[in-house]
Amino acid sequence: EVQLQASGGGLVQAGGSLRLSCTGSGLNFDDYAIAWFRQVPGKEREGVSCISTGDGTTLYADSMRGRFTISGDGAKNTVYLQMHSLKPEDTAVYYCAADNRRRFGRCGKEYEYDYWGQGTLVTVSS
C-alpha cells in the first residue's frame, strides 16, 4: 500500500519554528513531486510548497517564500517543511501529497496529486 505520513505539527508561539515531515512508503519519492498544502476548516485548501525530489527543484507560494523551506532526504524517503517566523495566520492542518507527473516548472494543482497524507495540525498562538 502507498502511504504518506505527515508529522511534526504542534502548538507554537508566534515567531517560533516547526519542522514538518512527510515520509512515504510503497513509493520512491525520487519518482514524484511532493507538495505541502494547508487547510483551515471552512476555507479552500491552499498550496504551500512543492519539491521535485529527483532534481531538487523547489517552488513556494508567495506568502511562505522566505519563511518556509522545503527539502528532501532521499535516503529516508522523506520531505521536510521547515517553518520559521510563524504567524497566527499559518494555523491550519498541513497535508503532504505526491504527484507522479512532470509539470514543467510548476506545482501540481490539487486534483493532480495521486496520494495524500493524513495531515498534521499546526497551531500558532498570538
Steps between C-alpha positions, in 0.01 A plus 500: 500500500617851418495718808612850589548581866501865605635591842660780699207730566425649837444819695752780458511868590497766230852549370598143578600209280388148418624233264242280331590163350337295225621142474393269220463126485412293194639767266837653423497877551764534226223418250256762632451865569407543866290793615374653821148639518317652794135545586295686758149362562251672273768632263663372182806282515803716423822396330807576712805357324616214281821321418606275215716269704667350193670827404446717811286767336293690759212747477317706763180693536573872531386531861732219611808583295788603725343354815451136398752263345419169336768235472535129443708213632501225241658244731212542744233541228393811690416860415516775761339839537705723729278783620642818659345827615165333540192718513151429637382504137713189441275297729359215291510129434802437278484217246764347278422357158682318219470563123655254252486728193745763377338845521765708322603742769180522703343324793213271418148622549318341791314250281822389330648336810480122515551442873430698816612474858271529798607851598661647810361793698706816548366751752673837537402703805509879506 
